[in-house]
Amino acid sequence: MHQAVRSRVELGHGPPSAALSRAPKPRSLIDADALRVLHRSARVLLNNLPEVTDRLVAVLREREPAYRSTLESDPAGTWQEVHRSLRHSVGSLLDPRSARDPALRCSSKIGAARAEQGLPLDALLHAFRLGGSLVWQMLVEETSRAAPEDVRLLVHVAADVWNFVDEHCTLVAEVYRKVERQHAWRQEHRVRLLTAALLDGTSRIADVADTAEALDLPEQGRYAVVAVASGRQVGRASPPAVVVPGGARVHWHTGADIDHGVVLVGDGDPPAPTMAPTAPAGTRVGVGPVVAGLAAVGDARRLADMALSMCADGGGTVQLTEQLPAALVMSCPELGGALARKVLGPLLCLEPSDRDILLDTLAAWLECDGSAQRASVRLYCHRNTVLNRLKRCEQLTGRSLARPADMVEFSLALTARRLLRD
């Protein structure tokens, strides 16, 4: 069998295209005859390009549903795109050497534009193949009309024609996926910036609606924020392995040291304090109170961070609304420290061993609801020992554990010392 034409023919629809690339001289008379027939029919198509375009647009409307909306929304623009692609594609049959690069650029632009538009890739590739099929069909039709005996010669260029249709489909798919990745990155970056501003409390009121749309969250919903000490390894960017019960929707925002989850709390859901998240052992989690509206998430984040700062180093979950006295201390560390020094000052001046015994006894007694017996069990000592130590605390500080106001001061001062020790 004679050697097929080595040149590659590029075709298109109102998206394909390209060229007979650097075609070598034909190696046989039959190849030369095949090119002659191809060029003759291609010139007729090029001279009647508007009619060819109309025909392809009709095929796209009929056989590719995704193009129907495009043709309805922008009929003139779509027609021009089809016409431009056909001009490059059919022109590449006649002058492959100079037409190849423009044809490739045309297909590349179409792939990028349709990716930005959101047209499905399968629909775009189908449209390219429909274009290639139609051009080939019209070449055969024109040859049959002008010289029926030459139709058989087109067989010798058919493989090259379809190889170039495939080449352009491959190019379009590559460009489409690249643009799709870039678009996804831009969207992800935008969502991250909007979420960061929301959590920082720096979102403009005018931006809250856009943020709600980007995060697919209601602007006027009820929200809580969960703060998680990430313990992140270098390069880790995935959300923490924290599960909020009840199937609540959570949008995670990962940070260098702390990850934040914006939790949508349904109207029928319990308040945040009873929605204790499940976290891996050793994870530190802080849960803020429920706030009304997405615009208040910045306040919720600040309170969730405060709850996180109260977590023990070994891990655990602190829900702020269950630790409000401690939250009051943490909300103004300067005043908390001043209170601790004023109330506990005489105890803090003792020798460390003596100081720690008295402070531990006072804390245990308060945690045991003022029961010396229960405190003695916790401290592994006699009940009278507890009472003696408490008496000494009263003498040194000048305060009485029988007075409610003094007990409140003792409790807040101990909390301040525990939380602000560092």
Order of alpha helices (4+ residues) and beta strands (2+ residues): alpha-alpha-alpha-alpha-alpha-alpha-alpha-alpha-beta-beta-beta-beta-beta-alpha-beta-alpha-alpha-alpha-alpha-alpha-alpha
